[in-house]
Amino acid sequence: MPMRPTNVILAALLAASFTAGCNKEKAPVTAQAPAAAQAPAGEPTPDTVVATFGDGQKITYKELNDRVQEPIANLEKQKFQLRKRGLEGMVTEKLVDAEAKKRGITQDQFLKAEIDDKVPAPTEEKIKEVFDGAKGQLPPGSTFEQMKPQILDFLTQQPKQERAQALFAELRKNANVQITLPEPPRAPAERKTVSAVGPSKGPDNAPITIVEFSDFQCPFCSRAIGAVDQVMKEYDGKIKLVFRQFPLDFHKEAQKAAEASLCANDQGKFWEMHDKLFASQSALQLENLKKYAGELKLDQAKFDKCLDSGEKAATVKSDMADAQKVGVSGTPAFFINGIMLSGAQPVEEFKSIIDAELKPTAQK
């Protein structure tokens, strides 16, 4: 089966910049925001009465704005992020077009040469491994030969996206792309108090603490690993990363996968299990979780007892409750010194917050 056409991959990558996380909501809710801090022409003045009731009681436009100040600020930030990603997508499209014309070929030919032809096909053994791991979720009677094309497509999609992202980053670097879109000021209310409890890596006295709420079955959480690893490397010794659980209810294996990671943590191998689970998102059934424990050379009896008893469910529930208190509704969600960054964002988004926090004048 041929690989997915490169023009589809390009479109998918550009569209994906608008969908960066797994969310509880099935579809985004579109709402008309109340007036922002910079009032457009025709907006009511602060003392305009917007509601009356009872014996002469009233609510002014200023009182309303004060009440919804934080969600308005969040909406303004979301609008900025959408515009920025849209702008980056437009730049990428033009750079691809220019490079293709320079070589005298079509965009599709350019993308095929730089993406399809540079992504090796998965081995027969790897395809068989995925088939065996997913047997419990396949339609009854499914054979390896029937499912092979779909598995091949599944295994090649992410490597192609990663290669495409690297290609686009190289094009932007060579073209010295500068994004000058003005960013709205950060509202003071954006900083949340989030407990940094859970498996962690990095020094306890690091000036930056990142608390990540994640779901082992969410593909966006898996996609975010590269950005997190890169900032941990670039800011070596300056970041403490804390992992907390937020399994979404429509990811049926996510709850037990979360518990499995905590059971592994009891034996000092949380991050090894973390990597194993994210690398095996299509095979997180209970029997596979136990198999991974064996591959990591954990005490199998101890791990199985921990997982079967559900003793870590309370910890997962506590993590989720803390996440919901600070406005988390999807994964991944990061809190960088309390400043929320939602979704699988590019490294630059992490760095903009981290660099601001590391400045001597940053408010803590």
N, C-alpha and C positions, 0 to 999 in steps of 0.2 A: 504494500500500500504506500503510495507516495506521501511525503510529508505535507503538512498543511501549507497551503500557498502562502508565500511570504507577504503578499499584500494584505491578507487576512490577519497575519501576525502583527503587522504594522498598525492596522486599524484597532486590533485588540489591545495593543500596548498603549495607544493614545487614549482609547476609551477607558482603559484600566486606571489611568491617572485620576479619573473621577470616582473610582470605586476602590477604596484602599483598605477595606476591612469587612469582617463578618459581623452583621448586625442582627439584633433581635427583630427589628422591624422588617417585614417582607419587602417593603418599598419605602423610599424616602418620602417624608411628609413635606409638602411644599406649603409654606406659610408666608403671609405678607407680614413682614416685620414692622413693629411700630417705629416711629421716627428715630433715626440715629442721632449721635451727638451733633453731627453737622446737619442741621435741619435744611431740607431742600425747600425751594421756593413754594409757597402755598401751605406750608406746614403750620398747624396752630401754634400760637404763642404759649409760653409756659403757663400763663394764668388762665388760659381758655378752659372753661368748664366742660368736661366731657361726660359727666353723669351727675344726675341729681336724684335724691331720694329722701323719704321721710319728711321731717319738718325743716326744710331748707338746707339739708346737708348736701354736700357736693364733693366731687373729685375733679381736680384740675389735671391738665395735660402733664404738668411737671410731676405731680404725684404719681401718675401712671408711669411715666418714664423712669422715675426713681425705683418703682416697684419692679420693673422688667429690665433694669440696667444690665444685669449680667447676661441673660439670654440674648439681648440685643448685641452685646459685645461679641458673644460667641457666633452669632449669625454673621456679623461683619467679618470675623476672622474666617469663617467658612467661605464667604463670598470671595475674600482675597485668595484663599487657597484654590478655589475653583478657577478663578481668573488666571492665577499663576500657572496652574497645570495646563489650562487651555492654551496659554501663551507658549509654554514649553512645547506643547504638542504642535502648534503652528510652526514654531522655529524648526523642530525636527523634520516635519514634512518638507519644508523648503530646503533644508540641508540635504535631505535624501534626494530630492528632485535635482538639485544643483550638482551633486556628485554623480548621479546617473547620467546627466547630460554631458558632464565633463568626460566621461568614459565612452560616450556615444552609444549608450544602451538604455533600455527602459528601466523605470523604477523597479519593476518586478524582477528583471534580470539582475539588477544590482543587488537587491535584497536576497535573491536566491544564492548568488555567488558569495555574499558576505555572511549569510546566516545558514541557509539549508546545507550548503556544501561544506560548512565548517563545523557542523554538529554531527558527531558520529552516531550511527544507528545503535540502539541497545542490543546487547547480545541475546541470543536465544535463551540462555540460562536466566538472564534477568527477566525476560518476558514470562518465562515459566514460573519464576519465583513469585512474581506479582499475581499470576493466575492462581497459583496454589494458595496464596495468602488471602485471596478474595473469594474463594469458592463459596463460602457461606453467604455471600451477598449476591451471588449471580443467580439468574433465572434457573430453575430446575432443568437439568439435562444439557446445560451449556458445556460445550467442548472447548478444548484449547484452541483448535483451529478456528472455531467460530469467533472466539473472543480476542484472538491475537491481533487483528487490525486495530481494535479499540484500545487494547493495552499499549500497542506500539504508539498510537496517537497520544495517549496519556503520558507515556514516558518521554516522548520527544518534545512535547509542548513546552514544558518548563525550561529545558536546556536551550531551546530556540529563543524563548523570551529573554533568558539571561544573556545569550549571545547578542540579541538585538539591543538590549539595554547597554551593553558594553560598546557596541558599534555606535549607537546614538551618542553616548557620552564622548567617544573619541571624535566624532564629527563636531560636536559642540565645542570641545576643547580646541581643535584645530581651527575652528572659525572664530575663536575668542568671543564666544557668545556672552553677553552681559545682560542679565535681567534687571531692569531698573524700575519695575512696577512698584509704586509706593506702597509700603505696608502700613496698615492701620496701627495706631498706638495700642500697646497691650494694656488691657484694663487691669487694675490692681486686684480685682476679684478673681482673676484667672488662676491665682496660686492656691492650690488646695492642700489640705493637711492629709497626707496619706501615710499610713504606718508602713515602715520598711521592714516587714517581718516575712520570713520565708527563705528558701534557698537563695544564696547569693554568691557573687564572686566580685573581687576587687576589694581594696582596703576599706575597713570600717570608718576610717577618718578621711575618706575621700571628699573633696569639696563638692562633688556632684553625686547625687543619688538618683538613680533611675529605677522606678518601680514599674514593672511591666505586668499587666493583666493579660493573660493569653489563654488560648484554646488549642489543644494539640491537634484537633481535627480541622481547624480553620486554615485554608490555604494562604490567606493573607498573613497569618501569624508566621507561617513557614517562610514566606517571602521576606518578612521583616528581619529574619535572622542575619542576613548578610550586612544590612545597615547597622544593626546592633554590634555585630562582631567588628565592623570597621571602626566605629566610634570608640569601642573598648580598646582597640589597638592604637588608634591615633591619639587617644587621651590616656595612655597607659599610666596607671597609678592615680588617676584623677577621678575615676568613676567607680562607684559601687553599684552593681546591677542586682536588683532583687526581683525574683520571679514569683508572681502570685497567680492563682488559678481563677479562670472565668469561663468554664465550659458552657457553651450555649445549648439550650434544650433541644434544638433541631439537629445537633450533632450527636447522634445516638451513642457513639463510642467515647465521646470526649470526657464524660464524667469519670469512667473507670480509668481512662488514660491519665487523667489528672491524679487520681488516687495512686496509680502505679508509680508515677514520678515521685510522689511523696514517700511511698514505701521504699523506693530505691534510695531516696534521700536518707532514710534511716540507716542505710548501710554505706553512706558516703559516696553514692554514685548518682546523684540527681542529674548533673549536667550530662553524664554519659547516657542516661535514660532519656533525658530531654532531647538530645541529638538523635537517638534511635527512634523515638516516637515521631518526631517531625520528618524524619527520612522515610517513615513507613505509614503515612497518613491513610493509605488505602487498606491497611491491614492492622487495625487497632482492636480487633476482637479480643475477648478475654484470654483465649488460648494463646494468641500471639503475644499479648502482654507478658504472659508467663514465660513464653519462649525467649523473649528479649532479655528477661531477667537471667535466664540460663546463659545466654550469649555474653552477658556482662559479668558472668561468674559471681552472681549474688548467691547468698544462702537461699536456695530455692524454697525450702520448707518455710522459712521465716517470711520470705516475700509472699508466697502463696497464702499463708495465714493472714498476713496484713491485708492483702487485696481482697480475699474472699470475705473477710469479716466486715469490711466496709469501715474500718476504724479511722480512715482518713477522710471520710465523707464530711465530718464536722469541720475539718480544716478548710476543705473546699467551700463549704457553705459560708464559713466566716469570711473567706477571701471575697466571695461574690457579694456578700452583704456590704463589706467595706467599699468595694468597687461601685456599687449602686449608689452609695451615699455621696460619692464625689462625681456622679453623673456618667458613669460608664454604662453603655448600652450595647457595645460591640467590641470586637477584638481585631487586632491588638490595640491596647490602650497604654500609653506610656505617661508617666508623671516624672518630669525632670525637675528635681527640686520643687516638686509640687505643681509645675506648669504642665498642663495636659497637652499631649501630642497624640492624636487619634489616627489609627490606621497604619498601614505599611508605607510609611513615608520615606522619601529618599534621604540619604545621609545628610544632605545640606540642611534639611529641616531640623534634624537633631543638632547639627553643629551651630546653627544660628542661635538656638536657645542656650546650648552649652557655653558658647563663647561669651554670650551676654552675662551668663551667670558667673563666669570666671573673671570678669572685669572687677577691679577693686571697688567700683562704685555700685555693683549690683546689690540690690536689696535682698536680704535673706529673711 
